[in-house]
Amino acid sequence: MRRLLLGTALSLSLTAPLATTALAAEAARPWMDTKLSPDQRADLLNKELTLDERIGLVHGPMAMPFLGAKLPEGAIGSAGYIPGVPRLGVPALQESDASLGVANPMNVRPGDPSTALPSGLSLASTWNPETAYKGGAMIGKEAHAKGLNVLLAGGVNLARDPRNGRNFEYLGEDPLLAGTLGGESIRGIQDQNVVSTIKHFAVNDQETQRMTLDVKIAEAAARESDLLAFQIAIEKGKPGSVMCAYNKVNGAYACDNPFLLNKVLKTDWAYPGWVMSDWGAVHGVEAAVNGLDQESGEQIDVMLSPGGKVWFNEPLKAAIQDKTVPAERLSDMTRRILRSMFAAGLFDKPAAKAPIDFDAHAQVTKAAGTEGIVLLKNKGDVLPLATKGKTITVIGGFANAGVLSGGGSSQVVSDAGPGASIPLGGDGMMGPFRTVVYHASSPLKAIRAKAGEKQVRFNDGSYPAEAAAVAKTTDVAIVFATQWMSEGADAPDLSLPNGQDALIAAVAAANPNTIVVLETGGPVHMPWLDKVAGVVEAWYPGSRGGEAIADILFGDANPSGRLPITFPADDSQLLHQDIPGADKPEFSPAEITYTEGADVGYRHYAKTGAKPLFPFGYGLGYSHFSYGDVKVTGGDTLTVSFEVTNTGKRPGQDVPQVYLTNAAGTKTQRLIGWSKVALAPGEKKRVTVTADTRLLGSFDEAAHAWQVKAGEYQVAVGASATDLDLKGEAAVKASTRQP
């Protein structure tokens, strides 16, 4: 007993100085008290910053050897770097592109791969918030284990033009769908103690002349479309930072736009985080007064600015000292940054090198890729394929090497490395990044694993006549067709490039059981549609996309993807026939007026009566579903409930959609809700959807509020925006909602 007491006393005597030291450190840094709110902690720390320390937190360079710059001291290598404040324990911001996975630009971190998620349009095709959350969480975990603590993720710009080069990163044409899934992805990232951005704020809906384009749009129209997508995603995901866009909005650059940043974001929405610029989007010190909190990728601003300025370094410091910019504004800038860092846990659970379970993450991306595949045509139930006895020709699309990914800052180098890499080159800022990358997940290999090695032939598709001759000798022909899209450029049209339409037509003429698997960044025209038996839209399916495609083709997974974007029947259905500025050199002034206003995508088709090739919300499966017994209740909003029944022979998932079709006497069409329902054969479930009142009303600029008129509101339930057989209505009260 005496020995035990002596040991206890010795232990206490040794630990007492440590405890005293810890208490002293906590007393010296009261902001480290986790019982305090992020706002309280940020206020305490912010008061301690010197002017130079504040300036250091509001600008930073690209963290890669670009434009002659060296890797900044302390940076691990990524898209951007903001030095911390060691004196006060403020960690540096290590910022990585991460739209579809943690990027490694220019191999700045040699031998550091990541898991690549499917494209944003693929994620949107799942219509599944849980899948969005899991994907975000996976990216956040990998970032944290690499020592990265800020992810440039959360793209929710709407698909106003199907030719937009970055549509593949985003989440389709509807603000409710994009905002909901974007918010869940952001929430998944931030739950891993990593800050996520939301981007690109706002109306950054084309890549052509993106640095100079002036977007003209009425306030109400913006509030009901693009801005609503951001608002919903911010409410659900609570991103630590908003990245403003390159383009102008109604005459003012988005990163120097007091209406967008000060009025809408920080006042109307009471957004507490910080606004960072896109890389090279700052045009002067006055941007700080107009709502910008941090200058990113400062080397590009030096290159683009007259006189070569890092605007938020010495110029901002001088403006603070001569009171051109109030000192309180700079204090607000740093407080917002610190507040988001505390909220996401950057101080309490700092990012650090750790092992990554790539096998587990491969299952996450494969599941997402499978769920995002959309079956567009299945004549005569050509799919699913039989696993025995059928001979197959696989043609084109580098199917032997892997699956396509989109280009630009979102490019991910997956853990298996590239299956193929094709440098295209080109002029302009994005020229060095124009490389087509195929993730090393071969559909051909996955198909052979299921059908048998001897049952499957392969032809690269270079010569249509040769491919057709091979296809004619087998029972089924599967043509893989690709459309590479990238940041920095829009597609000139919606045809499949490199003569692939002719290839498909030749193969279909030789084999009536031709199936086309599309790996595209958005909608494409299909002049051969009537000649093929099956069409599968796989988008860019991620680093396990080959296996996901094979699971769909052979019925190991039942397709449940639904289109998040309308496929036009022809070019006459494009809202804007010509892409403004496409005929001019880079950085030329350009302007576009969104005359369609809030009627983006399917809403414009409904208004004009035009019939698309494939409508928003469309998708087939290997099961069939029916809807019935609709009940609509009104009052403060609409609540719609109905039954969904699996009338097929396979278990599957369905996505019944609810659209507002008449609002107090005004004909309209607007998605107000949906559900992702898993049902066994013969199983029935009741689904209930409650509408956000913003989707029932309109934004009144004069009243500066959302207004819902009293009256009868009609809804329709169905499988797509054009397949709406189940109808109901109820009375809704008048109401007003602050912006």
C-alpha positions, 0 to 999 in steps of 0.5 A: 500500500505504501508503495502504491501511495508513493507511486501515486504521489510521484505521478501527481508531482510529475503531472502537476507541472504539465497540467499547470502549463496546459492551464497557463497556455489555455489562459494565454489563448482563451480562444482555444476553449471549445466550450465557446462558440465559433463566433466567440472564439473568433472575436477573442483571437481576432483582437490579438492580430496585428495589422501585418498579421491581418494582411497576411491572412487575406492574401496568398499565392498558388501553392505550386510552381506556376508562372515562375513562382516557387513552392511557398515555404510551409506549403505542402503543395496544392491550389493555394496557401495562406500562411498562419500566425504561429505566434497565436497558434493560427494554422496555415490554410492549405487549399486544394481543388476538390470538385470531384476528389482531392486534386494534385495539380502539376504533380506538385505532391509527387506520388500522392493519388486520390480517389476520383468521384464521378462527375457532378452531373453523375452525382446529380443523376442519383437524386440522392442526398445521402450519396452526396453526403458520403462522397463529400465525406470521402473527399474530406477524409482524404484531404484531412489525411493529406494535411489539407484543410480547405477544399475548393468544392461545392460547385452549384452553378446552374446548367443554362447552356448544355455546351458549358465546359464545366457543367460536368462539375456542377449539379444540373439545371434545377436550383432545388436539386443542385442546392440540396445535393451541393449542400449535402456534399459540403456538409460531408466535407466539413464534418471531417474538420475541413473547410469547404467552399461553395462556388462560383458565386454567381451566374458563372454559367459559361467558360467562353470569355469567363474572365470578362463576360458581363452577365445581364439578369434581373434580380428576381430572375437570379433570386429564383434560379442561380442564387436560390441554388446557392442559398439552399446549399448554404443553408444545408451545408454551411460552407466556411467560404464562398468563392466568387466568380470571374465574370461580371454580373450586371456590370460589376465583377462578381468578386467586386460586386457589392450587390452580390457580396454585401447585399445578398450574401452577407446581409440578406442571407446573414452568411457568417463565413468568408468570401475568397476570390477565384484565382486571378479574379481580383481587380483592385483594393476596392474589392475589400469594401465591396465584400471580398475577404481574401485574394487567392492565387495572387500570382495570376492577379500580378500577371493580369493586373496593370502594374502587377499588383497583389492587391490585398498585400501592400496596396490594402495595407496602405489603404488601411493606413490612409483610411481609404479602407476602414480598419474595421473592414479588415478586422471583419475580413479576418474575423470571418476567416477565423470564425470558419476555421473554428467552426470546421475544427481546424484549430481543434482537429488539425489536418495531418498526414495519416493512412488512407483506406483507398479500398473503402473509398473505391467502394464509395465512388463505385456506388456513386458511379453506379447510382448515377448511370442513366438508362435512356433507351432499352428497346426489346429489353436488350439490357441487362445482358446475359452472362452466358452464351452471348458474344459481345463486341466492345468498340471505341472510347478507350474502353480497354484503357479506362473511363473518361474524366473531365479536365481542368482544376477538378482533375484527379489522379486516382490511386490506380494512376491514369489508364491513358493520358492524351495531351492536347495543348492549346493557347490561353491560360488553361492550355498547359492543363488541356490533357485528356485523362482516363481513369484506369478502370477498364470497362472492357476488362470488367465486361470480360470478367462477367461475360468470359474472356472468350465471349468478348472481342474489342475494336478501338473504333478508329475505322467505322467499316472495320468496327462494323464488320467485327460487330456483325460477327457477335450477338451484341455490340457495345459502342463506348462514345466519349465527349471530353469537356474541360474548364476554360472552354465550352463545346462548340456544339453538341455532336460527338467529336472525332466522327463517333456519330458515324461510327455508331451509325455504321455499327448499328447498321451491322448489328441491331443489338447495338448499345451505346455507352456515353461518357460525356460532360453533358447532353449530346445529340443522337442522330443514330438514336432510332437505329440502336437498341440501348443507350446508357449515359454513364457521364464521367463515372469516377475511378471505379467507373468501368466496374460500375458500367459493367454492373449496370450492363449485366444487371448486377445493379438496377439503373436508378439514375434520372437526368438532372439536365434536359437533352435538347432534340436539336440546336434550335432548342438552345436558349442562346444560339451563339456563345458570346465571345466565342469568335474573339481572342481570350480576355475580349469583352463579351456580354450575355442577357439571360432573357429566359430569366428563371425559366432554366432548362425544363421550365423553358421547355414547358413554357414554350411547348418544345419537345426535348430529346430526353426530359429533365428527370427521365430515366429507365430501369429494369423495374417498373413503378406506378403512382397512385392515391395522391393527397394534397394539403395546403395552408402555409405551404403544400404537402403532397403524399402518394403511393409508389409501387414496384410493379416489376420483377426486380428490386429497384429504386425509383425517383418520383418527382413532384412539380408545381404546375399552377400557382394561384392561377398562373401556369408554371412548372417547377420541381418542388420535391422528390424522393429516392425510394427503394422497393422490392417487387410488389412492394408499396410505400407512401411518399410525402413531400413538403414544399419550400415556400420559395418554390411556390412564390416569386421574389418581389423586388419592390417588397424585397421579399418572397411573396406567396399569393393566396389561392389554389395551387396545382401539382403533378407527380410523375417520372419526369418533367414531361411524364406527369399523370398524377395530379392534385391541388389545394389552397395555400395562404398568402405569405411573405418570407424575407430574402 
